[in-house]
Amino acid sequence: MTSSPSPSHTADPYAAFREELRQFAQAECPAELREIVRTNQKVTRNEYRAWQEKLFARGWAAPNWPVEYGGTGWDLQQRYLFEEITAQADCPPQYHHGLGHIGPVIMHFGTPEQKARFLPRILDGSEWWCQGYSEPGAGSDLASLKTSAVRDGDHYVINGQKIWTSHAQEADMMYTLVRTSSEGRKQAGISLLLVPMDTPGIEVRPIPTIDHWHHVNEVFLNDVRVPVANLLGTEGEGWKCAKFLLDRERLSPATVPRLARLAEQVEELLRERGAGAAGARASQHVLQERLFLAQAGVVGAREMLLSAIQEEMQGTLAASKSSALKLYCSELSQQLIGIALDIAGPEYAARLVDTVAATGQEVATGAVDPVRQLIHTYLFYRSRTIAGGTSEVQKNVIARDLFGA
């Protein structure tokens, strides 16, 4: 007679997987990396790659990829647990442009040669990608882009400008939307090209931001020659590739776990600084009440994400739910970091620009002021309701899905 499963197995079928993740995060993520993440310092290509190499060696380089391309083959629930446990351990996030964005598009639309050329370098972290989508006159209305690519023999010649290009200063490759035709609907003349960033004619200029970190750039393309072999998919069908990417980007298991870790940090800050830090601005119980409400919001966001994961696994996830989750998490992150700013007090808030960056001596000695870096996060999080689709765009998606507008 077959014995029934033990209660522990029926209660949590992922218990062993959770424990494996915890042990790996604690043993394999270097302490110096975890300290950078814990103190909210800038995570650069060096830190991303160091962690990616550890994951690659374990066979966990691509939680969201199928096994045939070197991925884990994990379901969405396992991916969520991976993100939750690594966030709790202060491990760096994985760099998304390769693994989460262009990698799946290459798998779906790429030629065998393109897959063999690009996918292994994304997996091991040796090649770094950026996204060339937005332009000065084409942000939310991306189909209005004007950067042109004209066929010249076995090359395309690109001319135009991209803007808000995150990490272009560190990237080896850019996946970029270009206009190869002006006939018909504006979406119909768009193609997707894979552009080496060391190609002659490319100029990258930094765009200063209020947090004083170098995130975003302008990218100018002047007679940039790219092989036709770097066209992804069919000429004129780049919009199809772009929509495929956005559909995959819509549900990110990493968002809520990182938000939950931020809530823990804000709670620690309130506990450490106490009512005295609030002074005349607000009593501790008012700050505590605001934090309780934000923490409840994190719990709600987690339940919403888990529900969305189940629907995605069943093939029933609506675009409105993913957009609502993105919208809510963006606003909730700004609420949390606003509470942190109020807890920190005027001695930090009055000197925002002077306090945004850790000094070289602080980094070398490990004496980085975590409060100051939280204030830096306040400045960085001003972009949360813009990046990845503005709040207005998310509301439009929700309205169209619910009301057919």
TORKOL-4160 file (C-alpha; in steps of 0.2 Angstrom, whole numbers, padded with zeros to 4 digits, m for minus):
405
<pt num="1" X="0000" Y="0000" Z="0000"/>
<pt num="2" X="0007" Y="0017" Z="m0005"/>
<pt num="3" X="0009" Y="0029" Z="0009"/>
<pt num="4" X="0002" Y="0047" Z="0008"/>
<pt num="5" X="0013" Y="0062" Z="0006"/>
<pt num="6" X="0019" Y="0069" Z="0023"/>
<pt num="7" X="0010" Y="0085" Z="0029"/>
<pt num="8" X="0026" Y="0096" Z="0025"/>
<pt num="9" X="0026" Y="0091" Z="0007"/>
<pt num="10" X="0007" Y="0094" Z="0005"/>
<pt num="11" X="0008" Y="0111" Z="0014"/>
<pt num="12" X="0023" Y="0117" Z="0003"/>
<pt num="13" X="0028" Y="0108" Z="m0013"/>
<pt num="14" X="0042" Y="0121" Z="m0015"/>
<pt num="15" X="0050" Y="0118" Z="0003"/>
<pt num="16" X="0065" Y="0110" Z="m0003"/>
<pt num="17" X="0068" Y="0122" Z="m0017"/>
<pt num="18" X="0066" Y="0137" Z="m0005"/>
<pt num="19" X="0080" Y="0129" Z="0006"/>
<pt num="20" X="0091" Y="0126" Z="m0009"/>
<pt num="21" X="0089" Y="0144" Z="m0014"/>
<pt num="22" X="0093" Y="0151" Z="0003"/>
<pt num="23" X="0109" Y="0140" Z="0005"/>
<pt num="24" X="0115" Y="0146" Z="m0012"/>
<pt num="25" X="0112" Y="0164" Z="m0009"/>
<pt num="26" X="0121" Y="0164" Z="0008"/>
<pt num="27" X="0135" Y="0154" Z="0002"/>
<pt num="28" X="0138" Y="0160" Z="m0016"/>
<pt num="29" X="0134" Y="0178" Z="m0016"/>
<pt num="30" X="0150" Y="0188" Z="m0010"/>
<pt num="31" X="0148" Y="0198" Z="0005"/>
<pt num="32" X="0154" Y="0214" Z="m0003"/>
<pt num="33" X="0140" Y="0212" Z="m0017"/>
<pt num="34" X="0127" Y="0210" Z="m0003"/>
<pt num="35" X="0134" Y="0225" Z="0006"/>
<pt num="36" X="0132" Y="0236" Z="m0010"/>
<pt num="37" X="0114" Y="0230" Z="m0012"/>
<pt num="38" X="0110" Y="0232" Z="0007"/>
<pt num="39" X="0116" Y="0250" Z="0007"/>
<pt num="40" X="0108" Y="0255" Z="m0009"/>
<pt num="41" X="0124" Y="0259" Z="m0018"/>
<pt num="42" X="0125" Y="0259" Z="m0037"/>
<pt num="43" X="0125" Y="0242" Z="m0045"/>
<pt num="44" X="0136" Y="0243" Z="m0060"/>
<pt num="45" X="0141" Y="0231" Z="m0074"/>
<pt num="46" X="0155" Y="0224" Z="m0063"/>
<pt num="47" X="0143" Y="0219" Z="m0049"/>
<pt num="48" X="0129" Y="0212" Z="m0061"/>
<pt num="49" X="0142" Y="0201" Z="m0070"/>
<pt num="50" X="0150" Y="0195" Z="m0054"/>
<pt num="51" X="0133" Y="0188" Z="m0048"/>
<pt num="52" X="0129" Y="0182" Z="m0065"/>
<pt num="53" X="0144" Y="0172" Z="m0066"/>
<pt num="54" X="0140" Y="0163" Z="m0050"/>
<pt num="55" X="0122" Y="0159" Z="m0056"/>
<pt num="56" X="0129" Y="0153" Z="m0073"/>
<pt num="57" X="0141" Y="0141" Z="m0064"/>
<pt num="58" X="0126" Y="0134" Z="m0055"/>
<pt num="59" X="0115" Y="0132" Z="m0070"/>
<pt num="60" X="0104" Y="0146" Z="m0064"/>
<pt num="61" X="0109" Y="0160" Z="m0076"/>
<pt num="62" X="0092" Y="0162" Z="m0084"/>
<pt num="63" X="0077" Y="0158" Z="m0073"/>
<pt num="64" X="0065" Y="0164" Z="m0086"/>
<pt num="65" X="0072" Y="0154" Z="m0101"/>
<pt num="66" X="0068" Y="0136" Z="m0107"/>
<pt num="67" X="0081" Y="0123" Z="m0104"/>
<pt num="68" X="0085" Y="0121" Z="m0123"/>
<pt num="69" X="0093" Y="0138" Z="m0123"/>
<pt num="70" X="0102" Y="0136" Z="m0107"/>
<pt num="71" X="0088" Y="0141" Z="m0095"/>
<pt num="72" X="0082" Y="0133" Z="m0079"/>
<pt num="73" X="0065" Y="0128" Z="m0086"/>
<pt num="74" X="0057" Y="0135" Z="m0069"/>
<pt num="75" X="0039" Y="0139" Z="m0069"/>
<pt num="76" X="0033" Y="0156" Z="m0064"/>
<pt num="77" X="0031" Y="0151" Z="m0045"/>
<pt num="78" X="0049" Y="0145" Z="m0044"/>
<pt num="79" X="0055" Y="0161" Z="m0053"/>
<pt num="80" X="0046" Y="0171" Z="m0040"/>
<pt num="81" X="0053" Y="0161" Z="m0026"/>
<pt num="82" X="0071" Y="0164" Z="m0033"/>
<pt num="83" X="0068" Y="0183" Z="m0034"/>
<pt num="84" X="0060" Y="0183" Z="m0016"/>
<pt num="85" X="0074" Y="0174" Z="m0008"/>
<pt num="86" X="0088" Y="0182" Z="m0017"/>
<pt num="87" X="0081" Y="0199" Z="m0013"/>
<pt num="88" X="0079" Y="0195" Z="0006"/>
<pt num="89" X="0098" Y="0190" Z="0005"/>
<pt num="90" X="0102" Y="0206" Z="m0003"/>
<pt num="91" X="0109" Y="0198" Z="m0018"/>
<pt num="92" X="0110" Y="0209" Z="m0034"/>
<pt num="93" X="0095" Y="0208" Z="m0046"/>
<pt num="94" X="0099" Y="0201" Z="m0063"/>
<pt num="95" X="0102" Y="0213" Z="m0077"/>
<pt num="96" X="0086" Y="0213" Z="m0087"/>
<pt num="97" X="0090" Y="0220" Z="m0104"/>
<pt num="98" X="0098" Y="0203" Z="m0110"/>
<pt num="99" X="0089" Y="0190" Z="m0100"/>
<pt num="100" X="0072" Y="0198" Z="m0099"/>
<pt num="101" X="0070" Y="0208" Z="m0114"/>
<pt num="102" X="0080" Y="0204" Z="m0130"/>
<pt num="103" X="0085" Y="0186" Z="m0126"/>
<pt num="104" X="0067" Y="0179" Z="m0127"/>
<pt num="105" X="0064" Y="0190" Z="m0143"/>
<pt num="106" X="0080" Y="0182" Z="m0151"/>
<pt num="107" X="0074" Y="0164" Z="m0146"/>
<pt num="108" X="0057" Y="0168" Z="m0154"/>
<pt num="109" X="0062" Y="0178" Z="m0170"/>
<pt num="110" X="0080" Y="0175" Z="m0172"/>
<pt num="111" X="0089" Y="0164" Z="m0185"/>
<pt num="112" X="0100" Y="0149" Z="m0179"/>
<pt num="113" X="0115" Y="0159" Z="m0182"/>
<pt num="114" X="0109" Y="0174" Z="m0171"/>
<pt num="115" X="0104" Y="0162" Z="m0157"/>
<pt num="116" X="0121" Y="0154" Z="m0157"/>
<pt num="117" X="0130" Y="0171" Z="m0158"/>
<pt num="118" X="0120" Y="0181" Z="m0145"/>
<pt num="119" X="0112" Y="0169" Z="m0132"/>
<pt num="120" X="0127" Y="0161" Z="m0124"/>
<pt num="121" X="0135" Y="0178" Z="m0121"/>
<pt num="122" X="0119" Y="0184" Z="m0112"/>
<pt num="123" X="0119" Y="0169" Z="m0101"/>
<pt num="124" X="0137" Y="0170" Z="m0095"/>
<pt num="125" X="0136" Y="0189" Z="m0093"/>
<pt num="126" X="0150" Y="0193" Z="m0106"/>
<pt num="127" X="0139" Y="0204" Z="m0117"/>
<pt num="128" X="0129" Y="0218" Z="m0111"/>
<pt num="129" X="0114" Y="0225" Z="m0120"/>
<pt num="130" X="0104" Y="0242" Z="m0120"/>
<pt num="131" X="0088" Y="0246" Z="m0128"/>
<pt num="132" X="0087" Y="0259" Z="m0142"/>
<pt num="133" X="0068" Y="0263" Z="m0142"/>
<pt num="134" X="0063" Y="0280" Z="m0136"/>
<pt num="135" X="0067" Y="0296" Z="m0147"/>
<pt num="136" X="0065" Y="0315" Z="m0143"/>
<pt num="137" X="0049" Y="0314" Z="m0152"/>
<pt num="138" X="0044" Y="0296" Z="m0149"/>
<pt num="139" X="0042" Y="0291" Z="m0131"/>
<pt num="140" X="0025" Y="0285" Z="m0126"/>
<pt num="141" X="0020" Y="0286" Z="m0145"/>
<pt num="142" X="0034" Y="0274" Z="m0150"/>
<pt num="143" X="0027" Y="0271" Z="m0167"/>
<pt num="144" X="0031" Y="0289" Z="m0172"/>
<pt num="145" X="0050" Y="0285" Z="m0172"/>
<pt num="146" X="0060" Y="0293" Z="m0186"/>
<pt num="147" X="0078" Y="0285" Z="m0184"/>
<pt num="148" X="0080" Y="0278" Z="m0202"/>
<pt num="149" X="0089" Y="0262" Z="m0209"/>
<pt num="150" X="0092" Y="0262" Z="m0227"/>
<pt num="151" X="0097" Y="0246" Z="m0236"/>
<pt num="152" X="0114" Y="0247" Z="m0245"/>
<pt num="153" X="0119" Y="0230" Z="m0251"/>
<pt num="154" X="0122" Y="0218" Z="m0237"/>
<pt num="155" X="0121" Y="0232" Z="m0224"/>
<pt num="156" X="0109" Y="0245" Z="m0217"/>
<pt num="157" X="0114" Y="0263" Z="m0214"/>
<pt num="158" X="0106" Y="0270" Z="m0199"/>
<pt num="159" X="0104" Y="0289" Z="m0195"/>
<pt num="160" X="0095" Y="0296" Z="m0181"/>
<pt num="161" X="0095" Y="0298" Z="m0162"/>
<pt num="162" X="0089" Y="0288" Z="m0147"/>
<pt num="163" X="0086" Y="0295" Z="m0129"/>
<pt num="164" X="0084" Y="0289" Z="m0112"/>
<pt num="165" X="0095" Y="0274" Z="m0117"/>
<pt num="166" X="0099" Y="0266" Z="m0100"/>
<pt num="167" X="0117" Y="0259" Z="m0098"/>
<pt num="168" X="0122" Y="0263" Z="m0116"/>
<pt num="169" X="0139" Y="0269" Z="m0109"/>
<pt num="170" X="0142" Y="0251" Z="m0103"/>
<pt num="171" X="0134" Y="0241" Z="m0117"/>
<pt num="172" X="0142" Y="0231" Z="m0130"/>
<pt num="173" X="0126" Y="0229" Z="m0140"/>
<pt num="174" X="0110" Y="0239" Z="m0143"/>
<pt num="175" X="0093" Y="0232" Z="m0149"/>
<pt num="176" X="0085" Y="0246" Z="m0158"/>
<pt num="177" X="0069" Y="0250" Z="m0168"/>
<pt num="178" X="0072" Y="0259" Z="m0184"/>
<pt num="179" X="0061" Y="0265" Z="m0198"/>
<pt num="180" X="0064" Y="0255" Z="m0214"/>
<pt num="181" X="0049" Y="0261" Z="m0223"/>
<pt num="182" X="0037" Y="0276" Z="m0223"/>
<pt num="183" X="0023" Y="0268" Z="m0232"/>
<pt num="184" X="0007" Y="0262" Z="m0224"/>
<pt num="185" X="0003" Y="0262" Z="m0206"/>
<pt num="186" X="0017" Y="0269" Z="m0196"/>
<pt num="187" X="0019" Y="0253" Z="m0186"/>
<pt num="188" X="0022" Y="0244" Z="m0203"/>
<pt num="189" X="0038" Y="0252" Z="m0208"/>
<pt num="190" X="0048" Y="0248" Z="m0192"/>
<pt num="191" X="0062" Y="0235" Z="m0190"/>
<pt num="192" X="0072" Y="0229" Z="m0176"/>
<pt num="193" X="0091" Y="0229" Z="m0178"/>
<pt num="194" X="0105" Y="0222" Z="m0167"/>
<pt num="195" X="0119" Y="0235" Z="m0167"/>
<pt num="196" X="0136" Y="0233" Z="m0160"/>
<pt num="197" X="0140" Y="0249" Z="m0149"/>
<pt num="198" X="0158" Y="0250" Z="m0156"/>
<pt num="199" X="0152" Y="0253" Z="m0174"/>
<pt num="200" X="0159" Y="0269" Z="m0181"/>
<pt num="201" X="0146" Y="0283" Z="m0181"/>
<pt num="202" X="0139" Y="0280" Z="m0164"/>
<pt num="203" X="0141" Y="0293" Z="m0150"/>
<pt num="204" X="0134" Y="0291" Z="m0133"/>
<pt num="205" X="0131" Y="0307" Z="m0122"/>
<pt num="206" X="0126" Y="0305" Z="m0104"/>
<pt num="207" X="0110" Y="0314" Z="m0098"/>
<pt num="208" X="0113" Y="0321" Z="m0080"/>
<pt num="209" X="0099" Y="0315" Z="m0068"/>
<pt num="210" X="0095" Y="0322" Z="m0051"/>
<pt num="211" X="0102" Y="0307" Z="m0042"/>
<pt num="212" X="0119" Y="0310" Z="m0049"/>
<pt num="213" X="0121" Y="0292" Z="m0055"/>
<pt num="214" X="0125" Y="0289" Z="m0073"/>
<pt num="215" X="0110" Y="0279" Z="m0079"/>
<pt num="216" X="0103" Y="0286" Z="m0095"/>
<pt num="217" X="0110" Y="0293" Z="m0111"/>
<pt num="218" X="0107" Y="0300" Z="m0128"/>
<pt num="219" X="0114" Y="0290" Z="m0143"/>
<pt num="220" X="0117" Y="0298" Z="m0159"/>
<pt num="221" X="0119" Y="0287" Z="m0175"/>
<pt num="222" X="0127" Y="0295" Z="m0190"/>
<pt num="223" X="0129" Y="0283" Z="m0205"/>
<pt num="224" X="0131" Y="0268" Z="m0194"/>
<pt num="225" X="0133" Y="0253" Z="m0205"/>
<pt num="226" X="0125" Y="0237" Z="m0198"/>
<pt num="227" X="0125" Y="0220" Z="m0207"/>
<pt num="228" X="0108" Y="0214" Z="m0214"/>
<pt num="229" X="0112" Y="0198" Z="m0204"/>
<pt num="230" X="0108" Y="0208" Z="m0188"/>
<pt num="231" X="0090" Y="0211" Z="m0193"/>
<pt num="232" X="0079" Y="0202" Z="m0181"/>
<pt num="233" X="0064" Y="0194" Z="m0189"/>
<pt num="234" X="0057" Y="0201" Z="m0205"/>
<pt num="235" X="0060" Y="0219" Z="m0212"/>
<pt num="236" X="0045" Y="0230" Z="m0208"/>
<pt num="237" X="0039" Y="0218" Z="m0194"/>
<pt num="238" X="0049" Y="0225" Z="m0179"/>
<pt num="239" X="0033" Y="0231" Z="m0171"/>
<pt num="240" X="0028" Y="0213" Z="m0169"/>
<pt num="241" X="0045" Y="0210" Z="m0160"/>
<pt num="242" X="0043" Y="0225" Z="m0149"/>
<pt num="243" X="0025" Y="0220" Z="m0144"/>
<pt num="244" X="0032" Y="0202" Z="m0140"/>
<pt num="245" X="0045" Y="0210" Z="m0129"/>
<pt num="246" X="0033" Y="0221" Z="m0120"/>
<pt num="247" X="0021" Y="0206" Z="m0117"/>
<pt num="248" X="0035" Y="0197" Z="m0109"/>
<pt num="249" X="0041" Y="0212" Z="m0099"/>
<pt num="250" X="0024" Y="0215" Z="m0092"/>
<pt num="251" X="0024" Y="0202" Z="m0078"/>
<pt num="252" X="0041" Y="0203" Z="m0068"/>
<pt num="253" X="0042" Y="0192" Z="m0053"/>
<pt num="254" X="0057" Y="0203" Z="m0047"/>
<pt num="255" X="0047" Y="0219" Z="m0043"/>
<pt num="256" X="0037" Y="0214" Z="m0027"/>
<pt num="257" X="0052" Y="0205" Z="m0018"/>
<pt num="258" X="0063" Y="0220" Z="m0020"/>
<pt num="259" X="0049" Y="0232" Z="m0014"/>
<pt num="260" X="0046" Y="0221" Z="0001"/>
<pt num="261" X="0065" Y="0222" Z="0005"/>
<pt num="262" X="0064" Y="0241" Z="0004"/>
<pt num="263" X="0049" Y="0241" Z="0016"/>
<pt num="264" X="0060" Y="0231" Z="0028"/>
<pt num="265" X="0074" Y="0244" Z="0027"/>
<pt num="266" X="0062" Y="0258" Z="0030"/>
<pt num="267" X="0055" Y="0249" Z="0046"/>
<pt num="268" X="0073" Y="0246" Z="0052"/>
<pt num="269" X="0077" Y="0265" Z="0049"/>
<pt num="270" X="0061" Y="0270" Z="0059"/>
<pt num="271" X="0066" Y="0258" Z="0073"/>
<pt num="272" X="0084" Y="0264" Z="0074"/>
<pt num="273" X="0080" Y="0283" Z="0073"/>
<pt num="274" X="0064" Y="0283" Z="0084"/>
<pt num="275" X="0053" Y="0297" Z="0088"/>
<pt num="276" X="0067" Y="0310" Z="0091"/>
<pt num="277" X="0072" Y="0309" Z="0072"/>
<pt num="278" X="0054" Y="0314" Z="0068"/>
<pt num="279" X="0055" Y="0330" Z="0079"/>
<pt num="280" X="0043" Y="0343" Z="0075"/>
<pt num="281" X="0039" Y="0336" Z="0058"/>
<pt num="282" X="0028" Y="0322" Z="0064"/>
<pt num="283" X="0027" Y="0310" Z="0079"/>
<pt num="284" X="0033" Y="0292" Z="0078"/>
<pt num="285" X="0016" Y="0285" Z="0078"/>
<pt num="286" X="0011" Y="0295" Z="0063"/>
<pt num="287" X="0026" Y="0289" Z="0053"/>
<pt num="288" X="0022" Y="0271" Z="0060"/>
<pt num="289" X="0004" Y="0272" Z="0053"/>
<pt num="290" X="0010" Y="0278" Z="0036"/>
<pt num="291" X="0022" Y="0263" Z="0036"/>
<pt num="292" X="0009" Y="0251" Z="0042"/>
<pt num="293" X="m0002" Y="0256" Z="0027"/>
<pt num="294" X="0013" Y="0255" Z="0015"/>
<pt num="295" X="0017" Y="0238" Z="0022"/>
<pt num="296" X="m0001" Y="0232" Z="0019"/>
<pt num="297" X="0001" Y="0238" Z="0002"/>
<pt num="298" X="0016" Y="0227" Z="m0001"/>
<pt num="299" X="0006" Y="0212" Z="0005"/>
<pt num="300" X="m0008" Y="0216" Z="m0007"/>
<pt num="301" X="0005" Y="0218" Z="m0021"/>
<pt num="302" X="0012" Y="0201" Z="m0017"/>
<pt num="303" X="m0005" Y="0193" Z="m0017"/>
<pt num="304" X="m0009" Y="0202" Z="m0034"/>
<pt num="305" X="0007" Y="0196" Z="m0041"/>
<pt num="306" X="0005" Y="0178" Z="m0035"/>
<pt num="307" X="m0013" Y="0178" Z="m0043"/>
<pt num="308" X="m0006" Y="0185" Z="m0059"/>
<pt num="309" X="0007" Y="0172" Z="m0059"/>
<pt num="310" X="m0006" Y="0158" Z="m0058"/>
<pt num="311" X="m0016" Y="0166" Z="m0072"/>
<pt num="312" X="0000" Y="0168" Z="m0083"/>
<pt num="313" X="0003" Y="0149" Z="m0080"/>
<pt num="314" X="m0015" Y="0145" Z="m0085"/>
<pt num="315" X="m0014" Y="0157" Z="m0100"/>
<pt num="316" X="m0028" Y="0168" Z="m0094"/>
<pt num="317" X="m0018" Y="0184" Z="m0088"/>
<pt num="318" X="m0026" Y="0200" Z="m0094"/>
<pt num="319" X="m0015" Y="0215" Z="m0099"/>
<pt num="320" X="m0025" Y="0226" Z="m0087"/>
<pt num="321" X="m0019" Y="0216" Z="m0072"/>
<pt num="322" X="m0001" Y="0217" Z="m0076"/>
<pt num="323" X="m0002" Y="0236" Z="m0080"/>
<pt num="324" X="m0012" Y="0238" Z="m0063"/>
<pt num="325" X="0002" Y="0229" Z="m0054"/>
<pt num="326" X="0016" Y="0240" Z="m0062"/>
<pt num="327" X="0006" Y="0256" Z="m0059"/>
<pt num="328" X="0003" Y="0251" Z="m0040"/>
<pt num="329" X="0021" Y="0245" Z="m0037"/>
<pt num="330" X="0028" Y="0261" Z="m0045"/>
<pt num="331" X="0018" Y="0272" Z="m0034"/>
<pt num="332" X="0020" Y="0261" Z="m0018"/>
<pt num="333" X="0039" Y="0262" Z="m0020"/>
<pt num="334" X="0038" Y="0281" Z="m0020"/>
<pt num="335" X="0027" Y="0281" Z="m0005"/>
<pt num="336" X="0039" Y="0270" Z="0005"/>
<pt num="337" X="0055" Y="0280" Z="0001"/>
<pt num="338" X="0045" Y="0296" Z="0005"/>
<pt num="339" X="0042" Y="0289" Z="0022"/>
<pt num="340" X="0061" Y="0285" Z="0024"/>
<pt num="341" X="0065" Y="0304" Z="0019"/>
<pt num="342" X="0053" Y="0310" Z="0033"/>
<pt num="343" X="0061" Y="0298" Z="0045"/>
<pt num="344" X="0079" Y="0304" Z="0041"/>
<pt num="345" X="0074" Y="0322" Z="0045"/>
<pt num="346" X="0079" Y="0339" Z="0038"/>
<pt num="347" X="0098" Y="0336" Z="0041"/>
<pt num="348" X="0097" Y="0324" Z="0026"/>
<pt num="349" X="0083" Y="0331" Z="0016"/>
<pt num="350" X="0090" Y="0349" Z="0016"/>
<pt num="351" X="0106" Y="0342" Z="0008"/>
<pt num="352" X="0099" Y="0330" Z="m0005"/>
<pt num="353" X="0112" Y="0334" Z="m0019"/>
<pt num="354" X="0127" Y="0334" Z="m0007"/>
<pt num="355" X="0122" Y="0317" Z="0001"/>
<pt num="356" X="0118" Y="0306" Z="m0014"/>
<pt num="357" X="0134" Y="0297" Z="m0017"/>
<pt num="358" X="0145" Y="0287" Z="m0006"/>
<pt num="359" X="0163" Y="0293" Z="m0006"/>
<pt num="360" X="0178" Y="0282" Z="m0011"/>
<pt num="361" X="0184" Y="0281" Z="0007"/>
<pt num="362" X="0167" Y="0276" Z="0013"/>
<pt num="363" X="0166" Y="0262" Z="0000"/>
<pt num="364" X="0184" Y="0256" Z="0004"/>
<pt num="365" X="0181" Y="0256" Z="0023"/>
<pt num="366" X="0164" Y="0249" Z="0022"/>
<pt num="367" X="0157" Y="0264" Z="0031"/>
<pt num="368" X="0144" Y="0269" Z="0019"/>
<pt num="369" X="0130" Y="0278" Z="0027"/>
<pt num="370" X="0114" Y="0268" Z="0023"/>
<pt num="371" X="0102" Y="0283" Z="0028"/>
<pt num="372" X="0111" Y="0294" Z="0015"/>
<pt num="373" X="0110" Y="0280" Z="0002"/>
<pt num="374" X="0091" Y="0278" Z="0005"/>
<pt num="375" X="0089" Y="0297" Z="0002"/>
<pt num="376" X="0098" Y="0294" Z="m0014"/>
<pt num="377" X="0085" Y="0281" Z="m0018"/>
<pt num="378" X="0072" Y="0294" Z="m0015"/>
<pt num="379" X="0079" Y="0304" Z="m0030"/>
<pt num="380" X="0081" Y="0289" Z="m0041"/>
<pt num="381" X="0063" Y="0283" Z="m0038"/>
<pt num="382" X="0056" Y="0299" Z="m0045"/>
<pt num="383" X="0058" Y="0289" Z="m0062"/>
<pt num="384" X="0048" Y="0274" Z="m0056"/>
<pt num="385" X="0031" Y="0281" Z="m0063"/>
<pt num="386" X="0040" Y="0285" Z="m0080"/>
<pt num="387" X="0052" Y="0271" Z="m0084"/>
<pt num="388" X="0045" Y="0255" Z="m0091"/>
<pt num="389" X="0029" Y="0264" Z="m0097"/>
<pt num="390" X="0022" Y="0279" Z="m0088"/>
<pt num="391" X="0008" Y="0279" Z="m0076"/>
<pt num="392" X="m0003" Y="0287" Z="m0090"/>
<pt num="393" X="0001" Y="0273" Z="m0102"/>
<pt num="394" X="m0003" Y="0260" Z="m0089"/>
<pt num="395" X="m0020" Y="0268" Z="m0086"/>
<pt num="396" X="m0023" Y="0268" Z="m0104"/>
<pt num="397" X="m0019" Y="0250" Z="m0105"/>
<pt num="398" X="m0031" Y="0246" Z="m0091"/>
<pt num="399" X="m0045" Y="0257" Z="m0098"/>
<pt num="400" X="m0044" Y="0248" Z="m0115"/>
<pt num="401" X="m0044" Y="0231" Z="m0108"/>
<pt num="402" X="m0058" Y="0234" Z="m0096"/>
<pt num="403" X="m0069" Y="0245" Z="m0107"/>
<pt num="404" X="m0063" Y="0242" Z="m0124"/>
<pt num="405" X="m0059" Y="0260" Z="m0126"/>
